Amino acid sequence: MSANEPVILTVAADPHLARLVRMTASNVAMLSSMSVDRVEDIRMVAEEAFVYACSSYPGSAFDIVFEYDSSHVSMTFDLGEAAFATPTADDPTAAYADLILTAVCDSYEKREDSNALVLTLKADVA
């Protein structure tokens, strides 16, 4: 299967909307060749990245672009002009998000030049 048109979700930076992001991510993952376990991974990283993005961009809205084909799903959280949140003693959200996203994603990067989080998970079913 070749690459498909991206799915773009514009969502308010409100952690209460994490379920919407999780459900969208799992639906996109089902369009790829992913096992149930891998779909769960997608759901988890989508939520972690969303909560992290919310801490970086509170009170605004941003786009999440889902790209997929039979071999992978990528999610790009476009934070616009917002700077990435940094961990503090009172709020370690950023450090926790980095730990989870690095451990579960096949590729995870913070693009400082464009203020975007880019996550890629490869499919595990042929």
SEFI-273749 format. One line per 4 residues: number of its first residue (from 1); their letters; for each residue x, y, z of N, C-alpha, C, O. Coordinates in Angstrom, 3 decimals. Example, Ala and Ser with C-alpha at 12.3 -4.5 7.8 and 13.67 -1.06 7.14 Angstrom:
2
1) as) 13.190,-5.690,7.800,12.300,-4.500,7.800,13.200,-3.300,7.800,14.236,-3.319,8.465 | 12.850,-2.250,7.080,13.670,-1.060,7.140,12.900,0.030,7.870,13.409,1.138,8.039
! end
This chain:
126
1) msan) 0.850,-1.170,0.000,0.000,0.000,0.000,0.899,1.236,0.000,1.884,1.270,0.736 | 0.595,2.215,-0.778,1.361,3.449,-0.816,0.874,4.387,0.279,-0.117,4.112,0.955 | 1.585,5.498,0.443,1.198,6.478,1.446,-0.180,7.036,1.115,-0.540,7.175,-0.054 | -0.927,7.348,2.129,-2.277,7.869,1.982,-2.315,9.341,2.366,-1.350,9.888,2.900
5) epvi) -3.432,9.956,2.088,-3.609,11.346,2.501,-3.527,11.428,4.024,-4.062,10.561,4.716 | -2.870,12.447,4.550,-2.779,12.557,6.014,-4.138,12.858,6.648,-5.034,13.419,6.019 | -4.254,12.470,7.893,-5.413,12.800,8.711,-4.959,13.928,9.621,-3.953,13.794,10.318 | -5.689,15.040,9.622,-5.295,16.200,10.420,-6.380,16.482,11.447,-7.550,16.660,11.110
9) ltva) -5.966,16.519,12.710,-6.867,16.809,13.816,-6.430,18.117,14.443,-5.294,18.235,14.903 | -7.311,19.095,14.467,-7.039,20.348,15.159,-7.781,20.283,16.477,-8.997,20.094,16.513 | -7.038,20.442,17.560,-7.620,20.227,18.885,-7.117,21.284,19.866,-5.971,21.727,19.796 | -7.997,21.671,20.773,-7.617,22.617,21.825,-6.605,21.950,22.754,-6.679,20.747,23.002
13) adph) -5.681,22.723,23.253,-4.656,22.215,24.169,-5.259,22.039,25.560,-4.936,22.772,26.494 | -6.123,21.070,25.671,-6.827,20.777,26.918,-6.686,19.284,27.199,-7.222,18.473,26.443 | -5.984,18.898,28.260,-5.770,17.477,28.553,-7.052,16.662,28.639,-7.012,15.441,28.488 | -8.182,17.306,28.877,-9.464,16.592,28.924,-9.852,16.018,27.558,-10.742,15.172,27.469
17) larl) -9.189,16.478,26.502,-9.475,15.992,25.152,-8.553,14.847,24.732,-8.542,14.453,23.566 | -7.792,14.321,25.668,-6.840,13.246,25.348,-7.533,12.025,24.760,-6.972,11.356,23.892 | -8.736,11.726,25.215,-9.458,10.563,24.682,-9.697,10.706,23.180,-9.568,9.736,22.433 | -10.043,11.911,22.740,-10.259,12.161,21.316,-8.980,11.870,20.522,-9.030,11.260,19.454
21) vrmt) -7.856,12.304,21.045,-6.570,12.081,20.377,-6.229,10.591,20.366,-5.804,10.062,19.339 | -6.411,9.915,21.497,-6.152,8.464,21.574,-6.995,7.691,20.567,-6.492,6.811,19.868 | -8.278,8.026,20.500,-9.176,7.305,19.599,-8.815,7.549,18.128,-8.862,6.629,17.312 | -8.459,8.783,17.801,-8.048,9.087,16.431,-6.778,8.309,16.083,-6.675,7.724,15.005
25) asnv) -5.823,8.308,16.996,-4.572,7.580,16.760,-4.826,6.091,16.561,-4.242,5.481,15.665 | -5.683,5.502,17.378,-5.930,4.061,17.231,-6.673,3.763,15.935,-6.418,2.734,15.309 | -7.572,4.627,15.523,-8.264,4.424,14.249,-7.307,4.519,13.069,-7.408,3.736,12.124 | -6.386,5.464,13.115,-5.385,5.563,12.051,-4.488,4.323,12.067,-4.146,3.791,11.010
29) amls) -4.110,3.865,13.251,-3.254,2.682,13.358,-3.917,1.455,12.754,-3.236,0.593,12.198 | -5.222,1.368,12.857,-5.941,0.230,12.282,-5.879,0.244,10.752,-6.113,-0.784,10.116 | -5.569,1.385,10.164,-5.415,1.473,8.714,-4.059,0.944,8.256,-3.844,0.696,7.069 | -3.150,0.776,9.210,-1.831,0.224,8.927,-1.838,-1.257,9.308,-2.870,-1.780,9.728
33) smsv) -0.708,-1.929,9.168,-0.613,-3.351,9.520,-0.084,-3.492,10.938,1.073,-3.860,11.143 | -0.928,-3.202,11.906,-0.488,-3.223,13.292,-1.287,-4.231,14.104,-2.496,-4.392,13.936 | -0.563,-4.901,14.990,-1.217,-5.820,15.917,-1.975,-5.019,16.972,-1.816,-3.803,17.078 | -2.781,-5.702,17.731,-3.525,-5.053,18.814,-2.558,-4.423,19.810,-2.809,-3.320,20.295
37) drve) -1.462,-5.101,20.121,-0.476,-4.551,21.053,0.148,-3.271,20.512,0.370,-2.317,21.257 | 0.428,-3.255,19.222,1.039,-2.061,18.630,0.037,-0.905,18.586,0.419,0.253,18.750 | -1.232,-1.214,18.368,-2.266,-0.169,18.413,-2.318,0.427,19.817,-2.491,1.636,19.968 | -2.173,-0.396,20.827,-2.131,0.115,22.208,-0.928,1.040,22.409,-1.032,2.060,23.090
41) dirm) 0.216,0.679,21.814,1.394,1.553,21.887,1.086,2.913,21.264,1.436,3.956,21.816 | 0.431,2.887,20.114,0.072,4.138,19.424,-0.834,4.989,20.323,-0.630,6.195,20.460 | -1.809,4.359,20.917,-2.727,5.086,21.809,-1.966,5.743,22.955,-2.201,6.907,23.280 | -1.051,4.988,23.566,-0.305,5.501,24.706,0.580,6.677,24.312,0.588,7.703,24.993
45) vaee) 1.332,6.535,23.211,2.228,7.632,22.842,1.450,8.848,22.356,1.886,9.982,22.556 | 0.312,8.627,21.725,-0.510,9.772,21.307,-0.959,10.569,22.522,-0.914,11.799,22.520 | -1.391,9.861,23.555,-1.827,10.560,24.773,-0.665,11.266,25.463,-0.802,12.419,25.872 | 0.466,10.599,25.598,1.624,11.217,26.252,2.090,12.457,25.495,2.365,13.495,26.098
49) afvy) 2.177,12.343,24.178,2.608,13.485,23.373,1.592,14.621,23.460,1.970,15.792,23.511 | 0.309,14.281,23.476,-0.728,15.305,23.568,-0.650,16.048,24.902,-0.708,17.278,24.930 | -0.520,15.315,25.997,-0.425,15.962,27.308,0.827,16.836,27.370,0.790,17.941,27.911 | 1.928,16.342,26.818,3.152,17.144,26.755,2.928,18.402,25.922,3.329,19.496,26.320
53) acss) 2.291,18.246,24.772,2.005,19.403,23.922,1.109,20.403,24.646,1.306,21.612,24.527 | 0.136,19.908,25.388,-0.748,20.799,26.153,0.043,21.619,27.173,-0.249,22.795,27.390 | 1.045,20.997,27.798,1.856,21.729,28.783,2.754,22.759,28.102,3.174,23.731,28.729 | 3.046,22.547,26.825,3.876,23.491,26.076,3.058,24.615,25.445,3.591,25.686,25.157
57) ypgs) 1.785,24.377,25.234,0.953,25.281,24.436,-0.413,25.483,25.090,-1.432,25.406,24.403 | -0.462,25.740,26.403,-1.756,25.814,27.102,-2.653,26.931,26.566,-2.189,28.012,26.202 | -3.948,26.630,26.532,-4.932,27.644,26.173,-5.076,27.917,24.691,-5.793,28.841,24.306 | -4.422,27.151,23.860,-4.499,27.374,22.417,-4.963,26.095,21.733,-5.353,25.133,22.394
61) afdi) -4.919,26.093,20.431,-5.225,24.898,19.657,-4.030,24.607,18.758,-3.285,25.513,18.387 | -3.858,23.351,18.415,-2.776,22.985,17.516,-3.208,21.805,16.665,-4.202,21.139,16.953 | -2.441,21.558,15.612,-2.726,20.458,14.699,-1.914,19.230,15.063,-0.761,19.320,15.486 | -2.545,18.086,14.886,-1.849,16.804,14.944,-2.048,16.178,13.565,-3.178,15.953,13.133
65) vfey) -0.952,15.902,12.888,-1.003,15.317,11.551,-0.614,13.847,11.665,0.480,13.513,12.119 | -1.525,12.981,11.246,-1.296,11.539,11.241,-1.007,11.114,9.804,-1.818,11.343,8.907 | 0.145,10.499,9.594,0.491,9.952,8.280,0.667,8.451,8.451,1.220,7.992,9.451 | 0.199,7.699,7.481,0.234,6.249,7.630,0.338,5.560,6.279,-0.035,6.108,5.242
69) dssh) 0.850,4.356,6.327,0.792,3.409,5.225,0.859,2.029,5.859,0.710,1.905,7.075 | 1.075,1.008,5.076,1.054,-0.337,5.631,2.238,-0.625,6.551,2.222,-1.618,7.279 | 3.255,0.219,6.530,4.458,-0.059,7.314,4.647,0.813,8.553,5.498,0.506,9.387 | 3.882,1.886,8.693,4.112,2.770,9.836,2.949,3.735,10.057,2.058,3.881,9.220
73) vsmt) 2.994,4.384,11.213,2.138,5.534,11.513,3.048,6.604,12.097,3.844,6.331,12.995 | 2.927,7.818,11.585,3.661,8.959,12.135,2.651,9.994,12.621,1.595,10.192,12.022 | 3.004,10.637,13.712,2.183,11.717,14.262,3.077,12.933,14.441,4.155,12.839,15.028 | 2.630,14.064,13.940,3.355,15.314,14.120,2.456,16.275,14.882,1.372,16.632,14.420
77) fdlg) 2.918,16.685,16.044,2.212,17.649,16.880,2.839,19.008,16.593,3.951,19.292,17.039 | 2.129,19.841,15.853,2.636,21.143,15.433,2.275,22.184,16.484,1.112,22.567,16.610 | 3.274,22.642,17.241,3.037,23.584,18.335,3.116,25.036,17.902,3.031,25.930,18.743 | 3.273,25.290,16.622,3.305,26.673,16.155,4.455,27.443,16.767,5.612,27.040,16.649
81) eaaf) 4.147,28.536,17.412,5.168,29.404,17.996,5.564,29.015,19.414,6.489,29.602,19.974 | 4.890,28.049,19.998,5.144,27.683,21.391,6.501,26.999,21.546,6.931,26.229,20.687 | 7.158,27.299,22.659,8.405,26.616,22.990,8.069,25.333,23.743,7.021,25.236,24.380 | 8.951,24.367,23.669,8.727,23.118,24.381,8.791,23.352,25.884,9.643,24.094,26.373
85) atpt) 7.888,22.714,26.606,7.920,22.788,28.064,9.180,22.085,28.561,9.601,21.075,27.997 | 9.770,22.622,29.608,10.943,21.995,30.206,10.559,21.471,31.585,9.730,22.066,32.274 | 11.161,20.361,31.981,10.803,19.796,33.277,11.277,20.673,34.431,12.345,21.282,34.369 | 10.479,20.724,35.466,10.836,21.414,36.700,10.532,20.471,37.858,9.897,19.433,37.668
89) addp) 10.979,20.827,39.041,10.692,20.002,40.214,9.192,19.928,40.476,8.691,18.897,40.926 | 8.472,21.013,40.197,7.028,21.041,40.419,6.240,20.349,39.308,5.134,19.864,39.545 | 6.798,20.301,38.106,6.094,19.700,36.969,7.077,18.931,36.087,7.664,19.500,35.166 | 7.256,17.641,36.367,8.193,16.837,35.579,7.576,16.253,34.305,8.122,15.304,33.741
93) taay) 6.445,16.804,33.842,5.724,16.267,32.689,6.634,16.076,31.480,6.577,15.034,30.827 | 7.461,17.054,31.176,8.313,16.977,29.988,9.310,15.828,30.093,9.524,15.112,29.114 | 9.915,15.639,31.246,10.882,14.547,31.413,10.194,13.199,31.301,10.730,12.280,30.682 | 9.021,13.070,31.888,8.271,11.816,31.822,7.862,11.528,30.380,7.989,10.396,29.913
97) adli) 7.379,12.530,29.683,6.981,12.352,28.282,8.168,11.915,27.439,8.041,10.998,26.627 | 9.316,12.554,27.615,10.515,12.167,26.859,10.877,10.706,27.115,11.216,9.976,26.184 | 10.805,10.284,28.363,11.140,8.910,28.722,10.216,7.910,28.015,10.689,6.961,27.389 | 8.912,8.123,28.116,7.932,7.217,27.509,8.052,7.223,25.988,8.101,6.166,25.358
101) ltav) 8.098,8.411,25.405,8.112,8.517,23.947,9.382,7.929,23.337,9.336,7.314,22.272 | 10.500,8.118,24.004,11.756,7.543,23.515,11.736,6.018,23.617,12.245,5.327,22.735 | 11.153,5.499,24.686,11.135,4.049,24.905,10.196,3.314,23.953,10.509,2.201,23.531 | 9.061,3.903,23.605,8.039,3.186,22.842,8.100,3.457,21.342,7.830,2.559,20.544
105) cdsy) 8.447,4.664,20.951,8.456,5.025,19.526,9.701,4.473,18.829,10.766,4.357,19.433 | 9.547,4.140,17.560,10.702,3.778,16.751,11.527,5.014,16.430,12.741,4.933,16.244 | 10.861,6.152,16.368,11.531,7.428,16.138,10.754,8.508,16.883,9.532,8.601,16.771 | 11.476,9.316,17.640,10.863,10.425,18.381,11.821,11.594,18.326,12.991,11.470,18.687
109) ekre) 11.323,12.720,17.876,12.179,13.907,17.854,11.387,15.159,18.176,10.196,15.278,17.887 | 12.109,16.088,18.790,11.588,17.432,19.019,12.272,18.316,17.988,13.492,18.480,18.006 | 11.495,18.871,17.110,12.052,19.764,16.094,11.979,21.189,16.627,10.950,21.858,16.535 | 13.079,21.622,17.175,13.148,22.957,17.775,12.927,24.041,16.730,12.347,25.083,17.032
113) dsna) 13.391,23.803,15.488,13.272,24.817,14.449,11.821,25.055,14.036,11.471,26.155,13.609 | 10.980,24.034,14.162,9.573,24.197,13.772,8.606,23.947,14.924,7.392,23.923,14.723 | 9.143,23.761,16.136,8.314,23.508,17.321,7.300,22.401,17.074,6.091,22.596,17.201 | 7.819,21.249,16.722,6.962,20.099,16.464,7.526,18.858,17.144,8.739,18.663,17.220
117) lvlt) 6.621,18.033,17.631,6.971,16.700,18.103,6.639,15.740,16.971,5.532,15.778,16.435 | 7.575,14.885,16.603,7.350,13.939,15.510,7.610,12.530,16.040,8.707,12.217,16.502 | 6.584,11.695,15.962,6.641,10.334,16.479,6.363,9.359,15.349,5.466,9.590,14.538 | 7.120,8.272,15.287,6.877,7.244,14.293,6.909,5.883,14.970,7.814,5.571,15.743
121) lkad) 5.904,5.088,14.660,5.850,3.704,15.110,5.676,2.818,13.881,4.798,3.041,13.047 | 6.530,1.814,13.795,6.478,0.898,12.652,5.440,-0.190,12.906,5.197,-0.592,14.044 | 4.843,-0.648,11.827,3.893,-1.746,11.911,4.652,-3.029,12.232,5.828,-3.171,11.896 | 3.967,-3.952,12.881,4.616,-5.190,13.284,3.967,-6.428,12.668,4.309,-7.553,13.032
125) va) 3.050,-6.230,11.752,2.371,-7.339,11.075,2.573,-7.151,9.585,2.397,-6.052,9.058 | 2.936,-8.211,8.919,3.190,-8.111,7.472,1.918,-8.068,6.679,1.959,-7.985,5.451
! end
